[in-house]
């Protein structure tokens, strides 16, 4: 009698590896590409009958299924043979927005504009849609999920943005939005807002994570396929971040933040992400009764013109992206109080103000601040949080505490360290050039930033003085005030 012997573990492992290398049968739908685990007469994904065919493939496994290669719709080409003309930016007609976008809107690009309620997002984009319809030679479509077409029409009448090629629609369903795209065939689509649009093929409520992701992905695919420049309005959270899943910012090409204080007319459009240009540009706008307008030269909004010098003020130059803005810092030193005095700021970083006050208290002899209230603010509603404003804050506080008015033609630029030293900051030549353009003739800068050290000539007739620490800066400011 013959006794059967079981194969050795090594032989069994060898046959297993050989079987793993053999091609495996797989099934794929010719209509949609779905790969069911076995052959079926009707594709469970698209519902097409007789479209599932067998294809023998050998490839990597993903989630237990073989991933097969398919013939691409368009073969890869050498980069030198590809034309960049279809991706050239087209100006929107709103100069400050074009500045942030890098020249305008690119056909097929998707832009996400986020901002707080009431800051002016709909007003700005209605003006952009009208400018596009009037100048781009193709229609523009504004789809509102929050307002009726009559309400949008009233705003357009107030702004004077009526045009025959500007189309309006009020929809909250993605299928209806795509139907409007088929009918109008616009070159620009404005969707206000993406959180109000839903699709029936996806679970979840409108504005939820699943719905927002699905709607945005569908609109991005349509924009790329048809070459439609698309602007999506997005909501923000209490922290000022874009509401919805983080993947929303990864799906789009450009992310812009619309900022501004409701009590001020100044509005800023700040670039956060831009695949077609610089991501650190800032556009300035002014809100008024007739709508919104670009501010090509906003520096005058952040200055106060005094008939005589006033203690407690100092001028600095802040950088918003690549733009230099001359900004006035004001400080008021209150009376002596018992307990913990207040430190109130508006438009400045409270933590940096506290640090500057501690440095002044430690490094100066005549200035006593530990028991006095201090109020510091910027002019015009601009927010300055960069360290380059530390020196101006220190001089403004010292000017108010000592009741010494600084020279109105003086600007101060520099970061203050804990030991009282003045540190270097970036873009000093650009800051000085902007200050000289507005008529300032004296400047205090950190060591190594003056014309003798940096090799860059001082703009115009400006006199630049390098200061090593806060005490030297106070002495230089006092000498300039006596001139």
CORJO-V282885 format. One record per residue. N is the residue number from 1. PSI is psi as a letter, one per 20 degrees, with the letter a starting at -180 (999 if undefined). OMEGA is omega in radians with two decimals (* if undefined). NEAR is the number of other ideal C-beta (glycine too) atoms within 10 Angstrom. Layout:
N PSI OMEGA NEAR
N PSI OMEGA NEAR
This chain:
1 p -3.12 2
2 p 3.14 4
3 p 3.14 4
4 p 3.14 4
5 p 3.11 6
6 q -3.13 7
7 q 3.13 10
8 q 3.11 9
9 h -3.12 8
10 g 3.13 7
11 g 3.12 10
12 g 3.12 11
13 h 3.11 11
14 g 3.11 12
15 h 3.10 10
16 g 3.12 9
17 h 3.12 9
18 h 3.11 9
19 h -3.14 9
20 h -3.13 10
21 i -3.10 7
22 q 3.08 8
23 q -3.10 11
24 q 3.07 13
25 p 3.12 11
26 r -3.10 21
27 p -3.06 16
28 q 3.11 20
29 p 3.11 20
30 h -3.05 13
31 g -3.05 15
32 i 3.13 12
33 j 3.14 12
34 q -3.11 16
35 n 3.09 16
36 q -3.12 16
37 h 3.12 9
38 r -3.11 8
39 p 3.07 11
40 q -3.13 13
41 h -3.12 8
42 p -3.12 14
43 p 3.14 21
44 i -3.11 10
45 g -3.08 15
46 i 3.11 12
47 j -3.13 11
48 p -3.14 14
49 p 3.06 10
50 j -3.10 10
51 i -3.12 18
52 p -3.11 22
53 q 3.13 11
54 p 3.07 10
55 p -3.13 14
56 o -3.07 11
57 q 2.97 15
58 o -3.08 12
59 a -3.11 13
60 q 3.09 8
61 p 3.05 10
62 o -3.09 8
63 k 3.08 5
64 j -3.11 6
65 q -3.12 13
66 p 3.07 18
67 o -3.10 13
68 q 3.09 16
69 q 3.14 7
70 q 3.10 9
71 p -3.12 5
72 q 3.13 7
73 h 3.13 5
74 p -3.10 5
75 q 3.07 6
76 q -3.11 6
77 q 3.04 8
78 q -3.03 6
79 h -3.12 7
80 h -3.12 5
81 i -3.10 6
82 p -3.14 9
83 p 3.10 7
84 j -3.10 7
85 g 3.14 5
86 i -3.10 10
87 j 3.09 13
88 p -3.14 12
89 q 3.09 17
90 p -3.08 20
91 p 3.12 16
92 i -3.04 25
93 i 3.05 18
94 o -2.91 24
95 g -3.10 13
96 h 3.07 24
97 h 3.07 25
98 h 3.12 22
99 g -3.12 23
100 h -3.10 24
101 i -3.10 28
102 k 3.10 18
103 i 3.14 14
104 a -3.14 21
105 p 3.10 27
106 p 3.09 22
107 p -3.11 20
108 i 3.13 18
109 q 3.11 24
110 p -3.09 25
111 p 3.07 25
112 o 3.13 24
113 o -3.09 25
114 q 3.12 27
115 r -3.12 25
116 q 3.11 18
117 p 3.09 9
118 j -3.11 10
119 h 3.08 20
120 k -3.12 19
121 g -3.11 25
122 h 3.13 22
123 g 3.14 20
124 g -3.06 26
125 h 3.04 26
126 h 3.06 24
127 h 3.11 24
128 g 3.14 24
129 h 3.12 27
130 g 3.11 22
131 h 3.11 21
132 g -3.12 30
133 h -3.08 25
134 h -2.97 15
135 h -3.02 12
136 i 3.14 21
137 j 3.09 10
138 q -3.11 17
139 r 3.00 19
140 q -3.07 29
141 p 3.08 26
142 o 3.11 27
143 o -3.12 24
144 p 3.07 22
145 i -3.09 21
146 h -3.10 15
147 q 3.03 17
148 r -3.13 11
149 h 3.11 15
150 h 3.11 9
151 g 3.09 14
152 h 3.12 22
153 h 3.11 13
154 g 3.10 12
155 h 3.12 14
156 h 3.09 22
157 g 3.13 10
158 h -3.12 12
159 i -3.09 16
160 l -3.07 10
161 k 3.10 20
162 p 3.14 11
163 q -3.10 15
164 h -3.12 8
165 j 3.07 18
166 o -3.07 23
167 q 3.13 19
168 q 3.07 21
169 q 3.08 18
170 o -3.08 17
171 q 3.04 17
172 j 3.13 14
173 p -3.08 15
174 h -3.13 21
175 h 3.11 12
176 h 3.10 14
177 g 3.11 22
178 h 3.06 15
179 h 3.07 13
180 h 3.09 17
181 g 3.11 20
182 h -3.07 8
183 g -3.05 11
184 h -3.05 16
185 m -3.07 12
186 r 2.98 26
187 i 3.14 21
188 p 3.07 25
189 p 3.05 26
190 p -3.12 27
191 o -3.04 25
192 n 0.07 24
193 r -3.05 22
194 h 3.13 24
195 i -3.12 21
196 i -3.10 21
197 p 3.12 26
198 r 3.10 22
199 q -3.06 17
200 i -3.11 8
201 j -3.09 9
202 p 3.11 16
203 r 3.11 9
204 r -3.13 14
205 q 3.08 9
206 p -3.09 15
207 i 3.10 18
208 r -3.07 16
209 g -3.08 15
210 g -3.12 14
211 g -3.13 22
212 g 3.13 28
213 g -3.10 17
214 g -3.14 19
215 g -3.13 26
216 g 3.12 26
217 h 3.12 14
218 g -3.14 18
219 h 3.09 24
220 g 3.14 18
221 g 3.13 12
222 g -3.14 18
223 g 3.13 22
224 h -3.09 15
225 g -3.05 9
226 i -3.14 16
227 k -3.13 13
228 p 3.03 23
229 p -3.01 27
230 p 3.08 28
231 o 3.12 28
232 p 3.05 28
233 p -3.12 24
234 q 3.05 26
235 r 3.10 18
236 q 3.10 18
237 a 3.12 11
238 h 3.13 7
239 i -3.13 5
240 j 3.13 11
241 q 3.12 12
242 p -3.13 20
243 q 3.14 17
244 a -3.11 24
245 q -3.14 15
246 h -3.14 9
247 i 3.12 12
248 g 3.14 23
249 h 3.10 18
250 h -3.11 10
251 h -3.04 17
252 r -3.12 25
253 h -3.06 20
254 p 3.05 24
255 p 3.13 23
256 q 3.05 25
257 p 3.11 21
258 o -3.03 22
259 q 3.08 18
260 q 3.08 23
261 p -3.13 16
262 h -3.12 11
263 j 3.12 6
264 q 3.13 14
265 i -3.09 15
266 p 3.04 19
267 q -3.14 24
268 p 2.99 24
269 o -3.03 26
270 p 3.09 18
271 p 3.11 21
272 h 3.12 14
273 p 3.14 14
274 o 3.12 19
275 i -3.05 13
276 j -3.12 18
277 a -3.13 18
278 q -3.10 13
279 j -3.11 16
280 k 3.12 15
281 q 3.14 21
282 p 3.06 20
283 q -3.09 27
284 p -3.13 23
285 r 3.09 25
286 p 3.09 17
287 p 3.09 18
288 a -3.06 9
289 h -3.12 6
290 j 3.13 9
291 c -3.09 19
292 q -3.11 22
293 q -3.14 14
294 q 3.07 19
295 o -3.14 19
296 h -3.12 10
297 n -3.04 11
298 i -3.02 22
299 h -3.12 21
300 h 3.13 11
301 h -3.01 19
302 j 3.12 22
303 q 3.05 17
304 p 3.13 11
305 o -3.13 7
306 q 3.05 11
307 h 3.08 5
308 q 3.12 6
309 q -3.08 15
310 p 3.08 14
311 q 3.07 18
312 j 3.12 23
313 q 3.04 22
314 q -3.07 27
315 p 3.05 27
316 r 3.10 28
317 o -3.13 28
318 q 3.10 24
319 o 3.01 20
320 n -3.01 20
321 c 3.08 17
322 j -3.06 12
323 p 3.09 18
324 p -3.11 20
325 o 3.09 23
326 p -2.98 22
327 p 3.10 25
328 p 3.07 21
329 p 3.13 27
330 q 3.12 22
331 p 3.10 27
332 p 3.14 16
333 o -3.09 24
334 a -3.12 13
335 r 3.10 8
336 p -3.13 11
337 q 3.08 11
338 q -3.14 6
339 b -3.10 5
340 o 3.12 9
341 q -3.12 18
342 q 3.01 10
343 n -3.03 15
344 p -3.13 15
345 q 3.04 18
346 o -3.11 14
347 j 3.14 21
348 r 3.09 22
349 o -3.10 19
350 h 3.14 13
351 h 3.13 11
352 h 3.07 20
353 g 3.12 22
354 h 3.11 13
355 g 3.14 18
356 h 3.11 28
357 g 3.12 23
358 h 3.12 13
359 g 3.12 20
360 g 3.14 24
361 h -3.06 12
362 h -2.95 12
363 i 3.11 18
364 q -3.05 18
365 g -2.99 6
366 i -3.01 8
367 p 3.12 19
368 o -3.03 13
369 i -2.99 19
370 h -3.11 10
371 k -3.11 12
372 q 3.10 16
373 q -3.13 16
374 p 3.08 22
375 p -3.12 18
376 q -3.08 26
377 r 2.98 16
378 r -3.11 22
379 p 3.01 17
380 j 3.10 19
381 j 3.12 19
382 q 3.11 22
383 p -3.11 18
384 o -3.12 22
385 j -3.11 12
386 q -3.10 16
387 i -3.12 15
388 i 3.13 23
389 i -3.08 30
390 g -3.08 27
391 g 3.11 29
392 h 3.08 31
393 g 3.13 28
394 g -3.14 31
395 h 3.11 29
396 g 3.11 28
397 g 3.12 26
398 h 3.11 27
399 g 3.12 25
400 h -3.13 24
401 h -3.14 22
402 i -3.12 16
403 l -3.14 9
404 o 3.14 17
405 p 3.13 16
406 r 3.10 24
407 p -3.10 19
408 i 3.12 18
409 j -3.07 17
410 p 2.98 24
411 q -3.13 28
412 p -3.10 28
413 p 3.08 28
414 q 3.07 28
415 p -3.12 17
416 p 3.09 26
417 r -3.09 15
418 h 3.10 10
419 j 3.11 10
420 i -3.13 18
421 q 3.09 18
422 o -3.05 26
423 q -3.14 15
424 q 3.06 16
425 r -3.08 21
426 r 3.03 11
427 k 3.13 15
428 g 3.11 22
429 h 3.13 16
430 h 3.11 15
431 g -3.12 24
432 h 3.13 26
433 g 3.12 17
434 h 3.10 22
435 g 3.11 26
436 h 3.13 18
437 h -3.13 14
438 j 3.01 14
439 j 3.11 11
440 p -3.01 21
441 i 3.14 16
442 q -3.12 22
443 p 3.01 27
444 p -3.06 27
445 r 3.11 27
446 r 3.08 23
447 q -3.14 16
448 j -3.13 12
449 i 3.12 23
450 r -3.11 21
451 h -3.13 17
452 h -3.08 10
453 g -3.06 14
454 i -3.11 16
455 i 3.11 7
456 p -3.10 15
457 q 3.09 10
458 p -3.10 18
459 p 3.06 18
460 c -3.14 13
461 k -3.11 7
462 p 3.08 19
463 o -3.06 13
464 p 3.14 23
465 p 3.08 16
466 p 3.14 21
467 p -3.05 22
468 h -3.11 12
469 a -3.08 17
470 h -3.13 26
471 g 3.10 14
472 h 3.11 17
473 g 3.10 26
474 h 3.11 23
475 g 3.12 12
476 h 3.12 18
477 h 3.11 25
478 g 3.11 15
479 g 3.12 12
480 h 3.12 18
481 h -3.13 17
482 i -3.12 8
483 999 * 8
